[in-house]
């Protein structure tokens, strides 16, 4: 049975390497995309300091994301591709780090306590099928080390999960 253990967060690259090892262990033997998204969200929410939302949005049509498994306060259910940070990450096909969401013109305020955000697209065979989204109540919470670490965790999730 899987058991998460506390990870020292003082060295971010090392933190993410250890978190990747835990995620691989957690997802080993399971290929259901929803179950894996639920457990990935829970692990991130538990392990990452200063995060108030961790979860997934999945493309359910070419132009709309729909909320998937997450940890945190209730979320916006539908996000148009190109709108907000999640929709922009899909439209631009890249990870986005936002230091202060109040400075983003088309930001969607699902939780007014969120101040910074990190969104990583999920892709299989070059096709984006969703995003992994993290929010924090602290401005500037996420940086390039977080982006690289979460991109690696997203790869682990995609590799472990069967296509929808």
C-alpha positions in Angstrom: 0.0 0.0 0.0 1.2 3.5 -0.8 2.1 5.8 2.0 3.2 9.4 1.4 6.0 10.8 3.5 7.0 14.3 4.3 9.5 15.9 1.9 12.0 18.7 2.8 11.0 21.7 0.6 14.1 23.8 1.1 15.7 22.5 -2.2 13.0 22.6 -4.8 14.6 20.4 -7.5 15.2 17.7 -4.9 11.7 18.2 -3.5 10.3 17.6 -7.0 12.5 14.6 -7.6 11.2 13.0 -4.4 7.6 14.0 -5.2 8.0 12.4 -8.6 9.2 9.2 -7.0 6.1 9.2 -4.7 3.8 9.9 -7.6 5.2 7.1 -9.6 4.7 4.8 -6.6 1.2 6.0 -6.1 0.1 5.5 -9.8 1.9 2.2 -10.4 -0.5 -0.4 -11.5 -3.4 2.0 -12.1 -4.3 3.3 -15.5 -7.7 4.9 -14.9 -7.3 8.6 -15.8 -9.9 9.9 -13.3 -8.6 7.8 -10.4 -5.0 8.9 -11.2 -6.1 12.5 -11.4 -7.8 12.3 -8.0 -4.7 10.7 -6.4 -2.3 13.1 -8.1 -4.4 16.1 -6.9 -4.5 14.7 -3.3 -0.7 14.1 -3.3 0.1 17.6 -4.6 -2.3 19.3 -2.2 -0.9 17.3 0.8 2.8 17.7 -0.1 3.1 21.2 -1.5 3.3 24.1 1.0 1.3 27.2 0.4 -1.1 25.8 -2.2 -4.9 26.3 -1.8 -6.0 24.4 -5.0 -4.6 21.5 -6.9 -6.4 19.8 -9.7 -7.3 19.0 -13.3 -9.4 20.4 -16.1 -10.1 18.2 -19.1 -11.0 19.2 -22.6 -14.5 17.9 -23.2 -14.8 19.7 -26.6 -12.3 21.4 -28.7 -13.1 24.8 -27.1 -14.0 24.0 -23.5 -12.3 22.7 -20.4 -14.4 21.0 -17.7 -13.2 20.6 -14.1 -11.9 17.2 -13.1 -10.6 15.8 -9.8 -9.2 18.4 -7.4 -8.4 19.4 -3.8 -9.4 22.8 -2.5 -12.5 25.0 -2.6 -15.3 24.4 -5.1 -14.1 25.4 -8.6 -15.3 27.0 -11.8 -16.8 24.1 -13.8 -16.3 25.2 -17.4 -13.5 27.3 -18.9 -13.3 28.4 -22.5 -10.1 27.7 -24.3 -8.2 31.0 -24.5 -9.9 32.4 -21.4 -8.1 32.6 -18.0 -4.8 31.0 -17.2 -6.1 27.4 -17.8 -7.7 28.3 -21.2 -4.6 30.3 -22.2 -2.3 27.4 -21.4 -4.3 25.2 -23.8 -4.5 27.9 -26.5 -0.8 28.7 -26.3 0.2 25.0 -25.8 2.6 25.9 -23.0 2.9 26.1 -19.2 2.1 29.4 -17.6 3.3 30.8 -14.3 1.4 33.8 -13.0 3.0 35.8 -10.1 -0.1 37.8 -9.4 -3.4 36.8 -10.9 -4.9 40.3 -10.3 -2.6 41.5 -13.0 -4.0 39.1 -15.6 -6.6 40.8 -17.7 -8.7 37.7 -18.4 -8.1 35.8 -15.2 -11.1 33.9 -13.8 -11.5 34.3 -10.1 -12.9 31.0 -8.9 -11.4 31.5 -5.5 -10.8 35.2 -4.5 -8.1 33.9 -2.0 -5.9 32.7 -4.9 -3.1 35.2 -5.8 -0.7 33.1 -8.0 -1.1 30.3 -10.4 0.8 27.6 -12.3 -0.9 25.7 -15.2 0.7 22.9 -17.1 -0.9 21.4 -20.3 -1.4 17.7 -20.4 -0.6 16.1 -23.8 -0.6 12.7 -25.4 0.7 12.2 -28.9 1.1 15.9 -29.3 -2.6 16.5 -28.6 -3.6 18.5 -25.5 -6.4 16.9 -23.5 -6.3 19.0 -20.3 -4.3 20.9 -17.7 -2.9 20.5 -14.3 -3.7 23.6 -12.3 -2.2 24.9 -9.0 -3.2 28.0 -7.1 -1.7 29.7 -4.1 -2.8 32.5 -1.8 0.7 34.0 -1.9 1.8 36.2 -4.8 4.9 34.9 -6.5 4.5 31.4 -5.0 5.5 29.6 -8.2 8.8 29.9 -10.2 10.7 28.1 -12.9 11.7 25.3 -10.5 8.0 24.7 -9.7 7.1 24.8 -13.4 9.8 22.2 -14.3 8.8 20.0 -11.3 5.1 20.1 -12.1 5.8 19.5 -15.8 7.6 16.3 -14.8 4.7 15.3 -12.5 2.3 15.9 -15.4 4.4 13.6 -17.6 4.2 10.9 -15.0 0.4 11.3 -14.8 0.0 11.1 -18.6 2.3 8.1 -18.9 0.4 6.2 -16.2 -3.1 7.0 -17.4 -5.1 5.5 -20.2 -6.6 7.8 -22.8 -10.2 9.0 -22.2 
